[in-house]
Amino acid sequence: MDSHHRFCEKFAFGFELLSDADGKVCELFTVIGEKNMYGRKLMGIVRSTFLIDAAGKLRQEWRKLKVPGHAAQVLEAAKAL
């Protein structure tokens, strides 16, 4: 949690980051999967984004995403809610 706090301070986030130390949220969202790092296969968190509305309903999800342009996609989807 300390590293999350320092990261938020460094980038002046106006919100807190959550930690999933026991992996329960990762299991709920099924984001643990096989990854390929430098030719080695290993299990890890697959980069994913979930758009959840104010009522707590999952509205859209992106899995195995590519970072360039992704923030703009999410922002556009959020504005469309």
C-alpha angles and dihedrals in degrees: 000000000000091000090050090051093049091047091052091049093047093054096033095237114185091215140049126256118228126227124218099196095159094044096235095130091046088054093048092052094037094229098142110100147134115296132185115226118178090334095311121113116223140156117256146128111305110220107257140159126206124195110209121183128224091269091056095253119143104240103173140356135199120198131187087008130177115236102223108091094358097113090055090051092052093046091051091050091048092051089051092060 
